Amino acid sequence: MKRLGILLSGRGSNFQAIADNIAAGRLDAEIAIVISNRPEAPGLEIARERGLPAISIPSKGLEREPYDRLLLAGLDERRVELVCLAGYMRLLSAAFLRAYPLRVLNIHPSLLPAFPGLDAQHQALEHGVKYSGCTVHFVDEHLDAGPILLQAVVPVLEDDTVESLSARILKEEHRTYTEAIRIVLEGRYRIEGRRVIRW
Amino acid sequence: MKRLGILLSGRGSNFQAIADNIAAGRLDAEIAIVISNRPEAPGLEIARERGLPAISIPSKGLEREPYDRLLLAGLDERRVELVCLAGYMRLLSAAFLRAYPLRVLNIHPSLLPAFPGLDAQHQALEHGVKYSGCTVHFVDEHLDAGPILLQAVVPVLEDDTVESLSARILKEEHRTYTEAIRIVLEGRYRIEGRRVIRW
């Protein structure tokens, strides 16, 4: 059984969807550890209620590299094979990424490269795009960059608010993230340049 | 009958689609003039073969503002009400845009704001996105910016080349541009910030 490590900073809605899909037999993996950089993240309590190991490694006041060494120790101890970011609000260091080459995934609520960063759904609405969606990508040292594994598209409706658009995208996030994890765990892809080709 | 002015620099494939849709009764408008800034643009000959008025106003060696005054004179003479760019490879000046406020449209072969500028399909392939498409937008002084009227989405396939992806997008361009022109001519929209809301 492949061992996932989840990093989060808040509720970790995508973490919950992954856990649901594992519980329902839709994803052949287990969550080996949930780590939050913020002790007060609701995702930690949610993990514990589900009987999953969950720890806080507070990042406050720590530089990126020393903090990432703590993170790596936590993941290594649990023999994590694939790291899934679920609303983890920090960039990862090059040293961290060297320890998990092409083994860190993130999901972002826009059709990247459009609208990276915070409040992607708000950005999309303000820009007036007619379609948005979500992107699962391999993580590199840059914000919401890295080779794209999967995307899903949703329409932006004329009367959308940030809330209604976010809800529509979130539904696709929950489906898409699990599918992307499955592709990576099964090794059904190759990377050419920054194109991820599936087979 | 609403009078369209077409600006192009090459073949103007989207111009031909507009002309086809007018001829087929799918768009209630007429092409009052086709203007190219390049005398050798194939679109000029294609227009003449269709019996449409077509002129060359060479831009070579002219600064933007003086050139745009020549363009405006050509459009005014033909009493053009809506200007449609169809592969017109120059930015328009503020003075031009003041003369046609919210009356200049462009189509771009990507889901803007992703991949503005040249070779958008190549950019999309290289970036490794899983969906691309086209965007019809009101033109402002910036490259491929301005409020978005319509977009259409196509998948990017694993074995796509620039040619195959471009062909898939082009089919959507031909449909989408005509629909956007219809919306503008019928006045069935309002603009809030940079969102174009249709009704």
Interface residues (C-beta under 8 A of the other chain):
Chain A: L111 L112 P113 A114 F115 L125 E126 H127 G128 V129 K130 Y131 G133 P147 I148 L150 Q151 V153 E158 G193 R194 R195 V196 I197 R198 W199
Chain B: L111 L112 P113 A114 F115 L125 E126 H127 G128 V129 K130 Y131 G133 P147 I148 L150 Q151 V153 E158 G193 R194 R195 V196 I197 R198 W199
